[in-house]
């Protein structure tokens, strides 16, 4: 049942996990670009982007846990 989570995962989980990874990647790219060009503004702007990406990724983990608990409850009723 839980081995195939990605196929049965809610759409909200899929969207938030990819959004979290994308925001984190964008933030890291901004840090690297800021370091290469020597502009501190890029680095300062990147920190909140990385933070939002990590928070979004943590939200996706909470959504996954909720979905798994729901599946386990439904399996226990059967």
SEROLO-400713 format. One record per residue: x, y, z of N, C-alpha, C in turn; residue number from 1. Coordinates in steps of 0.1 Angstrom, whole numbers, always signed. Layout:
<<X Y Z> <X Y Z> <X Y Z> NUM> ...
//
This chain:
<<+8 -12 +0> <+0 +0 +0> <+9 +13 +0> 1> <<+18 +14 +9> <+26 +26 +10> <+38 +26 +1> 2> <<+41 +15 -5> <+53 +14 -14> <+51 +22 -27> 3> <<+38 +25 -31> <+35 +32 -43> <+29 +46 -40> 4> <<+36 +53 -30> <+30 +65 -26> <+29 +76 -36> 5> <<+38 +76 -45> <+38 +87 -55> <+26 +86 -64> 6> <<+22 +74 -68> <+11 +72 -76> <-2 +76 -69> 7> <<-3 +73 -56> <-15 +76 -49> <-14 +89 -41> 8> <<-3 +97 -42> <-2 +109 -34> <-11 +120 -39> 9> <<-16 +128 -30> <-25 +139 -33> <-18 +149 -42> 10> <<-25 +156 -50> <-19 +166 -59> <-13 +177 -51> 11> <<-19 +181 -40> <-13 +192 -32> <+1 +188 -27> 12> <<+4 +175 -24> <+17 +171 -20> <+27 +172 -31> 13> <<+23 +168 -43> <+32 +168 -55> <+35 +183 -58> 14> <<+25 +192 -58> <+28 +206 -61> <+37 +212 -51> 15> <<+35 +210 -38> <+43 +217 -28> <+57 +211 -27> 16> <<+59 +198 -30> <+72 +193 -29> <+81 +198 -41> 17> <<+75 +199 -53> <+82 +205 -64> <+84 +220 -63> 18> <<+74 +227 -57> <+76 +242 -55> <+87 +244 -44> 19> <<+87 +236 -34> <+98 +237 -24> <+112 +235 -30> 20> <<+113 +225 -38> <+126 +222 -44> <+130 +233 -54> 21> <<+120 +238 -62> <+123 +248 -71> <+127 +261 -64> 22> <<+120 +265 -54> <+124 +277 -47> <+138 +276 -40> 23> <<+140 +265 -35> <+154 +262 -29> <+165 +263 -39> 24> <<+162 +257 -51> <+172 +258 -62> <+174 +272 -66> 25> <<+163 +279 -68> <+164 +293 -72> <+173 +301 -62> 26> <<+170 +299 -49> <+177 +306 -39> <+192 +303 -39> 27> <<+195 +290 -41> <+209 +286 -42> <+216 +292 -54> 28> <<+209 +292 -65> <+214 +298 -77> <+217 +313 -75> 29> <<+208 +320 -68> <+210 +334 -66> <+223 +336 -57> 30> <<+225 +327 -47> <+237 +329 -39> <+249 +327 -47> 31> <<+249 +317 -56> <+261 +314 -64> <+264 +326 -73> 32> <<+253 +331 -80> <+254 +342 -89> <+260 +354 -81> 33> <<+254 +357 -69> <+259 +368 -61> <+273 +366 -57> 34> <<+278 +354 -54> <+292 +352 -50> <+301 +354 -62> 35> <<+297 +349 -74> <+305 +351 -86> <+306 +365 -90> 36> <<+295 +372 -90> <+295 +386 -95> <+300 +396 -84> 37> <<+300 +392 -71> <+304 +400 -60> <+293 +410 -56> 38> <<+281 +407 -59> <+270 +416 -54> <+263 +410 -42> 39> <<+264 +417 -31> <+258 +412 -19> <+243 +412 -19> 40> <<+237 +420 -28> <+222 +421 -29> <+216 +408 -33> 41> <<+222 +401 -43> <+217 +388 -47> <+218 +378 -35> 42> <<+228 +379 -27> <+229 +369 -16> <+219 +372 -6> 43> <<+217 +385 -3> <+207 +389 +7> <+193 +385 +3> 44> <<+190 +387 -10> <+177 +384 -16> <+175 +369 -16> 45> <<+185 +361 -17> <+184 +347 -19> <+181 +340 -5> 46> <<+184 +346 +6> <+182 +339 +19> <+167 +337 +21> 47> <<+158 +348 +20> <+144 +345 +22> <+138 +335 +12> 48> <<+144 +335 -1> <+139 +326 -11> <+142 +311 -6> 49> <<+154 +309 -1> <+157 +296 +4> <+149 +292 +16> 50> <<+146 +302 +25> <+138 +300 +36> <+124 +296 +32> 51> <<+118 +303 +23> <+104 +299 +18> <+104 +286 +11> 52> <<+115 +283 +4> <+116 +269 -2> <+116 +258 +8> 53> <<+124 +260 +19> <+125 +250 +29> <+112 +249 +37> 54> <<+105 +260 +39> <+92 +260 +46> <+82 +253 +37> 55> <<+82 +255 +24> <+73 +248 +15> <+75 +233 +15> 56> <<+88 +230 +15> <+91 +215 +15> <+87 +209 +28> 57> <<+88 +216 +39> <+83 +210 +52> <+68 +209 +52> 58> <<+61 +218 +46> <+47 +217 +44> <+43 +205 +36> 59> <<+51 +202 +26> <+48 +190 +18> <+50 +177 +26> 60> <<+59 +178 +35> <+62 +166 +44> <+50 +164 +53> 61> <<+44 +175 +58> <+32 +174 +67> <+20 +169 +59> 62> <<+19 +173 +46> <+8 +168 +38> <+10 +153 +35> 63> <<+22 +149 +33> <+24 +135 +31> <+21 +127 +43> 64> <<+25 +131 +55> <+22 +124 +67> <+7 +123 +70> 65> <<+0 +134 +67> <-15 +134 +68> <-21 +124 +59> 66> <<-16 +123 +46> <-22 +114 +37> <-19 +99 +41> 67> <<-7 +97 +46> <-4 +83 +51> <-12 +79 +63> 68> <<-14 +89 +72> <-23 +85 +84> <-37 +82 +79> 69> <<-42 +90 +69> <-55 +87 +64> <-56 +73 +58> 70> <<-46 +70 +50> <-46 +57 +44> <-45 +45 +54> 71> <<-37 +47 +64> <-36 +37 +75> <-49 +36 +82> 72> <<-56 +47 +85> <-69 +46 +92> <-79 +39 +83> 73> <<-79 +41 +70> <-89 +35 +61> <-85 +20 +60> 74> <<-73 +16 +60> <-69 +2 +60> <-73 -5 +73> 75> <<-72 +2 +84> <-75 -4 +97> <-90 -7 +98> 76> <<-98 +1 +91> <-113 -1 +91> <-117 -13 +84> 77> <<-109 -17 +74> <-113 -28 +65> <-111 -41 +72> 78> 
//
